[in-house]
Amino acid sequence: MADYTDETRVDEPRTDVRRDVRRDEVVRRDSLTGLDWTALILTIVGGLNWGLIGIFDFNLVAAIFGSMSILSRIIYALVGLSALYLAFVSPTFCKKTTTRAGTASRMPR
């Protein structure tokens, strides 16, 4: 049997990091980081707020924190920064998939 020292073997699953021999790059296989979750939650909250504005003409952030108060402006800025972060990082979320044999392959486009 071949020696797979740099690749994850089927009988020895690893969930941390493995090396893709063909591309010589590290592929992370663990869950999202805290920053990723925070950005996702803030972006979802912002999207729901825009949905409420568009459908019901109701701004939830302004109703809770006041219309353009310093706190509501901070919330809006954080939602915008989260959207920018996700715009740059989201392609890496789905960049690679792992097949059953443990080799990395590109997702179909």
For each residue, the residues with C-beta under 8 A, 3 or more apart:
1:
2:
3:
4: 7 8 9 102
5:
6: 18 19 21
7: 4 18 19 20 21 102 103
8: 4 12 13 14 18 98 102
9: 4 12 102
10: 13 100 101 102
11:
12: 8 9
13: 8 10
14: 8 17 18 29
15: 29 30
16: 29 30
17: 14 26 27 28 29 30
18: 6 7 8 14 26 27 29 102
19: 6 7 24 25 26 27
20: 7 23 24 25 26 27 96 103 104
21: 6 7 24
22: 103 104
23: 20 104
24: 19 20 21
25: 19 20
26: 17 18 19 20
27: 17 18 19 20 96 98 104
28: 17
29: 14 15 16 17 18 98
30: 15 16 17
31:
32: 36 37 40 93
33: 36 37
34: 37 38
35: 38 39 85
36: 32 33 39 40 89 93
37: 32 33 34 40 41
38: 34 35 41 42 82
39: 35 36 42 43 82 85 86 89
40: 32 36 37 43 44 82 86
41: 37 38 44 45
42: 38 39 45 46 78 79 82
43: 39 40 46 47 79 82 83 86
44: 40 41 47 48
45: 41 42 48 49 79
46: 42 43 49 50 76 79 80 82 83
47: 43 44 50 51
48: 44 45 51 52 60
49: 45 46 52 53 59 60 61 79
50: 46 47 53 54
51: 47 48 54 55
52: 48 49 55 56 58 59 60
53: 49 50 56 57 58 59
54: 50 51
55: 51 52
56: 52 53
57: 53
58: 52 53 63
59: 49 52 53 62 63 67
60: 48 49 52 63 64
61: 49 64 65 72 75 76
62: 59 65 66 67 68 72
63: 58 59 60
64: 60 61 72
65: 61 62 69 71 72 75
66: 62 69 71 72
67: 59 62 72
68: 62 72 73
69: 65 66 72 73
70: 73 74
71: 65 66 74 75
72: 61 62 64 65 66 67 68 69 75 76
73: 68 69 70 76 77
74: 70 71 77 78
75: 61 65 71 72 78 79
76: 46 61 72 73 79 80
77: 73 74 80 81
78: 42 74 75 81 82
79: 42 43 45 46 49 75 76 82 83
80: 46 76 77 83 84
81: 77 78 84 85
82: 38 39 40 42 43 46 78 79 85 86
83: 43 46 79 80 86 87
84: 80 81 87 88
85: 35 39 81 82 88 89
86: 39 40 43 82 83 89 90
87: 83 84 90
88: 84 85 91
89: 36 39 85 86 92 93
90: 86 87 93 94
91: 88 94 95
92: 89 95
93: 32 36 89 90
94: 90 91 97 107
95: 91 92 106 107
96: 20 27 104 105 106 107
97: 94 104 105 106 107
98: 8 27 29 102 103 104
99: 102 103 104 105
100: 10
101: 10
102: 4 7 8 9 10 18 98 99
103: 7 20 22 98 99
104: 20 22 23 27 96 97 98 99
105: 96 97 99
106: 95 96 97
107: 94 95 96 97
108:
109:
